Amino acid sequence: MKKVFAVLAIAAAFTACNDAAETTEVTITDSSAINATLDSAAATVNSASAAIDSTVSAAVDTINAKVDSLKK
């Protein structure tokens, strides 16, 4: 079984190293569009994070209330 894995690893290395991929160079001319996109993405992540935090806080509060009610 080890020999099969070794042969597969060598075959994968040949396959990966044998591809001569075409590369294209991209020139950035409008950095304000990129900054706007990054700001939008950051705002989306921050709002999602806030929603997750509030949901987790509510769940923790509910669990704590259940534990307190069981202790009484």
N, C-alpha and C positions, 0 to 999 in steps of 0.2 A: 504494500500500500504506500509505503514511503517513496518507492521508486516512481509510482504513478504521480504523486504530488510533485516530485522533483522534475519529472518530464513535463508536467503541466506548467510548472513555474518557469522552466526554461523556454517553453513554447510561448508563454505569455510575454516573457522578456523580449524574445525575438519579434513578436508581433508588435509590441509597444515601441520598440526601437527602430523598426523597419519603416514605419509611417513617416513620410516627409510631408507634414501638414503645411498647407498654404497659410501664410500669415498675411494679414492686411493691417496697415498702419492707420490708426484713426487720429485725426487732428481735431483737437478741441478748440473751437473758436469762440463759443459763447459760454463762459463760465457762470454767468448769472442763471442760465437755465439749469445747469447742473446744481448750483447752490439751492435753487428753488425746489428742485426735486428732492435733494437731501433734506431740506427743511421740512418738506411735506412728509417724507418718510419718518423723520424724527418725531414729528407731531403725532403721527399715527401710532408709532411705537409707544410714545408717552401716554396717549389716551388709552391704549390697550392695557398698558401696565397699571394705570390708575383703576381701570375696571376690574382687573384681576385682583389688585390689592383690596378693593372694597369687597369683592366677593369672598375672598379668603378671610378678611376680618369678620364679615357677617357669619361665615361658617364657624369660625373659632368662637365667636360670641355665643352662637347657638349651642355648640358643644359644651362650652363652659357652663351655660345655664342648665343644660341637661345633667352635667356632673354635679352641680350644686344641688339640684333638686333630688338627685339620688342619694346625696350625703345626708339629707334631712330626714 
